Every structure is written in structure tokens, then in C-alpha cells.
């Protein structure tokens, strides 16, 4: 298929981009030798997800670079820009929390994320893969040491001062020597030396027991246990107080297991692991993973340790920090231990992963055959929800190969004139696919509607008006609100057995979009907060919400406001929307 084009590819480093029939980039890679790497996709036998990629490829492009560093930078830039479906991507956008001891006159201790080290001058400890451990640690230290607790200094002492958990920095004279000693002890503890804090707790526990305050003694005993259990630090037999991140990997049957060890002050501070289906050279995918890992706002350490087969010089050039590949000694033993952990993690999950992947691939093939489509990958599923019989919101969830793409979920505020589900569905679908057209967004292979013949008919009408050609199906529920039938865009019931994997996946999709659509209204009802209530009113964004909160101050005063009062803050149309909405509360 690509024989003539492949013949023209040079034997040089660069980045390559695979495209589907719609011209969408579905995979980005890099190679020292572009010709050899690209030929490998189209010769020999491929299976599983690699076969799906190759079947999706309608064209490819490449960019020659002068060095492998340039090709890595280009590869990462393109992955960030296009978010290709077949590339290894981290499973969420969350960064690990750190414990911060602020660099203020009177420091505070807190848990922080998304840190810019260049702007941060405070003391940072971590990362903590377990956020609960970080919070427990901060709470424990704040109880033992009377640090400043408030974000902004109040005018007079608060409850923390009276319960001896603050020195009253706002109005009391603070002993600078005592404060300095306290901070030194906290820093020692956060670096792994718990001896001083442990001794303090034991003394307090003894005093509480002698005064027969057994409840306090038990609380302190639990705190001692938390030092071992919550922090989850493990001594490593290293000669020095090393500080580095260690990356190791292991591949088996196209599955790639990656482990990151966080070594701080010679301690195993924590670890993180991921398992992916691998479709490229595993060494290249580990490099991709490492770059994504640190671009997710995880702080770069002073040193990274890797196994010998990874490209040490390339990583050193890219990250501009020390990169080590030990060949002997304690660090080599630590790398081997991390690789063993990769193997254990993969073998524990491999059968489950294989079964899940096979199940999804079978369901996709069944769906393609059922709808007579050459490919079905991206599916967009819609549902609506309302509050008090009005004020509709819409929800869209996106699945790719029956896996959720949560970063692409969308919520829709619907105009207050809408009083029924069909008009709500019409507005949401029109807004979604008008935007797809205007902004040249990726079109789905299938639209899935939570509803029966009438809802599917509305969807069909909107898609036709916009001159789009996207298949539509509906998921009907029975009287018990369980998925009962799958219908096509003509209202015909599709022959899908309820016990089939395909029916099960669609049921999960329907449950997910329903959960997503009603979750916002549920949070409004449970919180009853003015800020949350305003979010559902069309035309009110963050700026207008702040103006309303500043002007009225409470829901009670806002409900008592006349239309004229509201127009002092909002324009007439938005004020009318809000006025009508508040009458229903």
C-alpha cells in the first residue's frame, strides 16, 4: 500500500505522524532511522492494538531532524498538540502532592500541587504518591508543633492559640530561637529522621497516661503508628543520602509496565506504576512517558537513574539534569529491584488486561458488523437532566474504543425557555455539532443518544440540518430505567443480545452519561450554595457570578431581588433568565 512512499523515506532521524482517513493524526513517533521504523509497521504480522493502528493508517508524514534530541522535542510537541489516540498518555492530569514549608516570616505547613520550582523559594518535600499520607503528615505535624495555621494573618488570636496549636503570631511576641528550633525539627522529620518527633510523642503519651487522660494517650499512640504507616517510607541500604527519581520498565506480550521510584535522603519515599499496551519500541515509549510525567507538573529532581538500555545522553540533553545508568553496586541493585517490581505488577494484571482488551476488540468488531461501518472508534453519548422540572443541562461523554476520554466530557447550560427533554436535546446537539463544523473538531464515528425513537429522530434532524453524515443510535430503557434495547436512526431495534459484550459496554456508556448529566444538579441540591446555583443559569459565567455574589451576598437577598435590582448587575436578557430561575427555587 505504501511501498512507493516508503522507498523515498531517508535513513535519518526524525519524527513521523500516522493519519487516518479523515486526516487526523492518530500516532506520533520518533526514530533514529525513519526508513527502518516506518517499514516495520507495514511488514510482518501485527496483532491487537498494533493491528488496529495499522488498519487505521490511511497516510503518513515525517519530518527529518538534524539530531535525535530535535526529533524527541518535535515528537513531544506534536503529541501535546494532537493528543493522538494510540500514543501512550498518562491516565490523568493530576500531579503528585508535595508538602511545603513556606518561606515566610512565620511559616505554614501545607499540601501543594502544580509547583513551579523556579518561582517557589519555599522548602518542598515529596512527592507523595498517596495524598492521604501527605495530608495526615501535615495534620500530625501541625498538632505537635504550634505553627501558623491561617493563610492571612488575623487581627487577634484564634482558637488554635487557645488549644496550644499556634504561638499567636498575629499579636504575641514570638521567641525567634524557639521558632527556629521548631522548624529545624520539622525539616529533619520530613527528610526521614523521626527520632525527635517520636520522642516528643512518647513523652506526651507518658504524661497523659500518668494523669489518667487515657483518651489523649490513645490518640498519641495512634499518632506514633501513623508515623510508620502513613508515611510509608522504606529504608534503602544506600551509603549516601541520595536524591533522585528512578525509572524502570519491563515488556511482555505487547504490554509495557513502568515503575518510578522516588528516592529522597536515601529513603524510598514512594513509587508510581503504569501499565500500557505497547505498539512501538518500548525504549521509545518509556522516553515519551518520562517527558509526559514531568510535564504534568511533577518537579524534576536533581538526578534521574535509568537502566542501561535507555538513552542516557538524550535524556541528559533534554532534561538538562544529571542522568545515571549504573552498571554495578547498590544503585544497580536498586534498578534491578525496580525492574522486578515492573514484572510483578505486569504479571498480576496481565490476564485481566488481556481479557479486557480482547472483550473491547470483540465488541468493536460486533458493532462494525451490526452497523455496516468500516470503522467505529470515537463515540459521543448524550443525555439531559433538569432541576425542578425545568432549567435543563446537557451532558456529553466521549468514548474511544469503549474507553472513556474524560478530558473531553462536556456540560451544557440550556436556555431557560426550554421546558422539555426534546428541546433540550435539540439545543445541545446543535451547539455541539455546529462547533465541530466551525472549529474543524474531530467528528465522532457514532452518536449515541440516551433515549428512544423520538430522541433519535431529533438527533437525526439536527445532523441532517448541519449536512453531516454521522450514524446515530439510541439506548432505550425499560420501566425500571435499565437499558433495554438499542435502536438505529430509523427506530429499528438492533439484534444485540443483552448478554453480549457490546450490550454491556453500551449500558456502561448510558450509565456514565446519565451520571455525568445529573451530577451537577445533585451537587447543587446537596450544597445549596449560591455560587453553585448560579452556575446553572445560562449567560452567567465566572465574572458575572463574582459580581452577583459581591452585590447581593446571599441566596436569600438574591431571591428577594426584583427584576430591576438584577438589571443593575446584569443585562436584561440574563437578568430575566436569573429572575425566572429564582422563582422556581
N, C-alpha and C positions, 0 to 999 in steps of 0.2 A: 504493500500500500504506500509506504513512504520510501521505497528503495531509492528512487532518483534523488529525493531531497536529502536522504541520509548520506548519499555519496558526496554531497557538497559540504558536509559538516567538517570543520577543521579539527585537527588533533591538538587543540589548545584549551586552556582553562576558560571557564565562563559559567554563566547561568542559563538554564533552559526553562521554558514555560510550556506546559501542555494545555491545550484548549479543547473544549467540547464543541458540538455542532453549532451552539449559539455564540461562539467566540469567547465564552467565559474561561478565564484561567482556572484550571482545576488542580494543577500541581506545579510547584516551582522547586527546582533543584539546582545543585551546582556540581561541577566536576573538574578534575584536573585535566581530563581528556574528554571533551564534549562528544566526539565521534563515538568512542567506545561506550560511553554511558548511554547515549541515545539509542545506539544499536541494540543494547541489552534489553530494552523494553519490547522490541519487536521481533526478537529471535528467541527460540526456545519456548518452553512451556511455562505459563504463569497460572496461578490459582488464586482463589479467594479475592481479597480486596485489590490485589495487584491486577488480576484479570478484569475486575470492574473498572479500574483506572484505564487499562489498555483499551477496553471496549468503548470507553467514553471519549477517547482521544480522537479528535477529528483533524487536528493540526498541531504543529509545534513550532516554537520560535526559540532562538537562542541569541545570547549577547556574549561576544568574546571579550575577555578582560585580559589585562596585562599581568595579573598575578592572582593567586588563589585567594589572597586577602580581599582583593577587589570583588572577586566572584562571591565570596561569603557576604560581604556588605550588600552587594546587589541582591543576592538571594533573600536576605532578611528584609530588605526594603520592600521587595515585591510581595513577600509573604504578608507583611503588615498591611500593604496597600490592598491586596486582593483577597486575603483570607481564604486561600484555596482549600477545597473540601478534603483533599487527600493528603495534605501536609499534616505532620504531627503538630498539634496545637495543644497548649496546656488546657486542662479541663475546666478551669475557671480563671477569673481575672483577679482573684484575691492574692494579695501579697501576705507574707508572714508577719505576724506582730513582733515588735521589739519592746523591751522595757526601757523607758527613757528616764534618766535622772536629769532634770532640766538644769541648764546653766544660768540660773537666776540668783539674785542675792539670797533669796530664801527658796531653795529648790523644791520641786514637786516630783513625785514618782508616779508614772502613768504608763499605760499600754498605748503604743502608737503603731500606725501602718503608713505606707506610702511616703517614705522618708527620702528627702534629697540630702545626701551626705554633705554636699558642697555648702548647702545653706544651713545645715544642722551643726551647731557647735556644742551640743549637749553630749552627755555620756549615754551610749546606746549599748544594750546587752541583748543578745539573741543571735539568730532568730529563734522564736518559739513555735515549732510546728503545731503545738497544742495551745490554742488561745486561752483555754480554760486554765491551763497551767500558768500562763503569764498573768492572768487576772488574779488567780489565787495567790501567786507570789507577791504581787503588788499589794493586795489587800492585807496579806500577812505582815509585810514589812511596815505598811502604814499603821498597823495596830501596835507593832512592837516599838516603832520609832515615831516620835511626835513631829513628823514632817508637816510642812504646809499642805493643806488639803484643797483650799479654794483656788479657782482659776484666776479670779480678780480679787485683789486684797479688799476685804470689807472694812467698815469704819470701826467696828468693835468686835471683840472676841465672840466666837460662835460655840455651838455645842461641843465641837471637837476639843476645844480648850478645856472645857469643864469636865470632860471624861478623860483628860490627860493624853489625848492623841494629837495634840498640837501645842506648840510653845506660845501661841498667841502673838504671832509675828506682826499682826496688824497694829497692836497698841502696847505690847510688852517689850521690855528690854531683853534682847536675846544674847546669851553668852556665846560669843563667836567661837571660842575654843571648844565648847560642848557641841556646837553645831558641826564644826569641822571633824571632830572625833566621830560623831554620829554618821556623817557622810562617808568617812573612810571605812567604817564597819559595814555599811550598806554596800559599798563598792566591792569590798572583799567577798561578801556573801554572793553578790551577783556574778562574781568571777569564779565561784565554786567553793570558796572556803566558808563553810557554815559553822565553824567551831565557835566563834564568838556569839552568834545569834543563838545557837543551840544551848550554850552555857547560860545565857540570859533567860531563856525559856525555862530551863531546868530549875534555876534559882527562883523564878516567879512561881513555878509549879509547886516547889517545896514550901514557899511561904503561904500559898493558897491552901495547901493541904494542912499545914500546921494551924492555920486559922479556921480550919474546918469548912472552907469555901470549896467544897468538892466539885461543884458545878464549874467553877473557874479552873480548877486543877484539871478536870477532864477536857475542858476546852483547850488548855495549853498542851496537854498530851496529844490531842488531835493535831494541833499545830506542828508539833515535833514530827509526827508521822508524815504530815504534808510536805515537810522539807525533803524527805526521801521519795515519797510517792508522786507528789505534784510536779516537782522539778524534773523528774525522770532523767537525771544525769548519770552517766556511767563512766567510771574511771577507765581510762585507756593507759596501757603500760607504755607511755612515751617518756623519753628522757627530758624533754623540754615542754614548756607551756605553749605548744603550737596553737596557731590560729589560722584555720583555713577551711575551705569547703572541698569536699572530696566527691568526685563523680565516678560512678562505675556503671557498667551495663552488662547485659547478657541477652543473647538472642537464641530462640529455639522455635522452629516451625513457623517462621514469619512473625513471631511475637517478640517484642523488644521490651525488656524490663530495665528500668533506670532507677538508680538509688543515689540520693545526695546525703552525705553525712556532714553535719555542721560541727566542726571541732573548734572549741573555744577554751583557751587556757589549759590545753591538754585534756579537756573533757569532751565526751560525745554529748553535745548539747541537745541534739535531736536529729531526726532524719526524715526524709521525704521520699516517697516512691511513686512511680507511674508505670503503667504497662500499656503499650500501644501495639496495633497491628502494623508491622513494618513492611514497606513496599520499596524501599531503596537500600543502599548500602548503610548498614546500621551505624557505622562511624560517622557518616554524613548526618544522619538523623539525630545522633547524640549531640553533635555540634549545634544543629538547629535548636535542639531542646535547651542547651545551655544558654544560648543567646536569648531565647524567649524567657527563660527562667529569670534572668537578671533584668530584662526589660519590663518585667511585671512588678517593678518597684521593690525587688529584693536587693538589698545592699550588696555591692561587690565586696568580697573580703580582700585582704591584702595578698592572699595567695590561694591558688586552686591546685588541687592534686588530682591527677588523672592516671589512667592506665597507660602503658607504653604504646599501645597501638593507636591512640588518639593523637591528633596533630598538635603537638605541644607548641611549636613555633607559631603556627597560625593563631592559636588561642591567645598566645602571649601578645602577638601583634594586635589582635582585635580588642582584647580587654585592657591592654596596657598595664598588666599586673604580672606578678611572678606566677609562672605555671610550672609545676614539677611533675615528672614521671619517674617515681622511684623504681630502682632495679633490685634493691636489696634492703635489709634492715627492717626496723619497726614500721616505717611508712609503707613499705611494700607489703608487709603482713596485713596492714590495715586496708590497703587496696584489695587484697585477696579476700579479706573478710567481707568487704562491701560487695564484691562480685558474688560471693557465696550467698549473701542476702538477696541479691538480684535473682539468683537461681531459685532460692526457696520461695520468694514471692511469686515468681512466674509459675513454678510447678504447682503451687497451691491454687492458683486461679486459672491455669491454662485450660483445663477441661471445661470449666464454666464459660470462659471467654469463647472457646471454640464452639460450644453448643449455642451460645447467644448469637455469634456471628453467622453460623450456619442457619439458625432459625430466621434471622433477619433476611439473609440472602434468599432463602426459600420463599419467604413472604413477598419479597420484591418480585421474584420471578412469577409467582402466582398472580400478583397484581398486574404485571405487564401483560400476561396472557389473558387475564379477565377483561382488561380494558382495551386490548389490542393496541398497545403502545410499545414503541421500540425501547423506551427508557422511562423509568419513574424513579426519581431520587428526591427532589425537593418537593415537599408538600406543605401547604399553608392552610391552617384549620381555623375556623371562625365560630364564635359564639357571642351572645349578648347577655347582659344582666341588667336588672333595673332596681331602683330603690323606691319603695313605697308605691309601686305600680307605675312609676314614671322615672325621669332622669336616667335614661339608659346609658350604659357604657358598653363598648365592644372590646373583645379580646381576640388577638391573633397569635397563635403559636406556630412555630416552624419546626418541621422535622425533616431531616435528611437521612435517607436510607433507614427510616424509623428510629433515628436517634434525635433527641431534642436539641435545637440550637437556641438556647435560652437567651443569648445575647441579641437575637433577632426577634424576640417576642415584642408585641406592640399592644398598647392600650389606646382606646379612642373615646374621647368625650363626644357625646352625641347631642345635637341641638335640642333645646327644651321643647320645641314644637312636636317632637317625635313622641307618640303615645302608645306605640305597639311594636312588637318584635320585628315585623316585616319591614317597616320603615327604617328601623334601627339597622337591620341587616343591609338594606339597600344603601344607606348612607356610609356605613363602614366599608363595604366592598367598593363603592365608587371612589371614596377617598384613597383607599389602598392602591387600587389599580390605575387610577389617574396619576398618582405619584410614581408608580412603577413606570408608566409611559413617559411622563415628563422628565424624570431623573434617570431614565435608562437603567433602572434597577433590575436585578435578576428576577426573571419570571419563574413561577413555580411550574413543575411538571403536572401538578394536580392541585385543585382547590377542594377542600373538604369542609362541608357545612354541617354544623350540629343542628339537624332538623330534617324534616320530611320533604314531600313533593313541593309544597308551597315555597319553602325557603330556598330550595334548589332552583325553582323557577325564577325567583327574584335574582339569584346569583347569575343564572344563565342570561337573563335580560341585561344585567349590568355589564357583563363580559362582552355581550354582543354589541351593546351601545358603544363600548370603547374599542370595538373592532379587534379584540384579542381572541386568540384561539387557545384556550386552556381548558382541559377536561374538568368536569365538576362531578363530585359525588356527594350524597347526603347520608348522614348517620341517624337513622330513626330510633327513637326509644319507645319502650312499651309503657304501660300504665305505672310500672314500678320504677320508671326512669332508668332502665337498663338498656344498653344498646341491643336493638332487636333485629334491624335489617339495614343493609347497605343498598342504596338505590343510585341509579345513574342519572344523568341530567335530563332524561326523558321520563323519569319516575318509575322506571322498571326495576324490580327487585333483582339484585345480582346474586347468582348462585354461589354464595360463600357459606360454608358450614361454620356453625357457631363454635365448633371445637378446633377450627383451623388456626394456625399461627397468624394468618392475615387478619382474621376477625378479632383476634386477641390484641394485635397491635393497633387496629383502628379503635377498639374500645379504650385502650390506654390513651390514645390521642384525644378522644372525645372527653375522657375524664380530665385530662390535663387542661384542655381549653376551657372546660367548664370551671375547673378550679381557679384558673387564671382570671377569668372574667368576673367571677363573684368575689374573689379575694379582696378587691379594693373596697367594695361595698361592705363586706363583712368587717373590714378594719375600721371603716367609718362608723358603723353601728356600735362596734365594741369600744372604740376610743371616744366617740362623741366629741372629738376635738374640732374647734372652729377651723383650724388650718387644714385638717383632713377633709372636712365637709366642703370647703371652698374648692378643693381640687377637682371635684366632680362637675362643677359648673362651667359650661362652655364659655370661652372668652376670658377666663381668669387664669392667668399664669402666675409665675413666681413674683413678679414685680407688683401686679395688682393685688395679689394676696397680701403682700407686706403692707401695702398702703391701707387696705381694709383693716388688717389687724392693728395697725398703728392708729387709725381713725376711730374705730369702734371698740376695740379692746376685748370684747367678749361676744359669744354667740347670742346671749340674752339681749344685749344692746343692738346687735345687728338685726335680730328678728323684730325688734321694736321699731326699726328704722322705716321711714316712709320711702316711697319711690324717689321723691325729691332729695331725701337725705343721701340715698345711694348714688344719685347722679352727680353729687358733689365730688365723688371719688371716681366714678366710672362713667363711660359714655352711655347714651340712652339704651342702646341695644343690650349691652352687657348688664346694665343695671336692671333692665326688665327681666332678663334671664334669671338673675340672682333673686329678684323680688318674687317671681313665680316659684322659684325653688324653695325659698324660705317659707312660703305659705303652706307648703306641703309637709314641713317638718313638725 
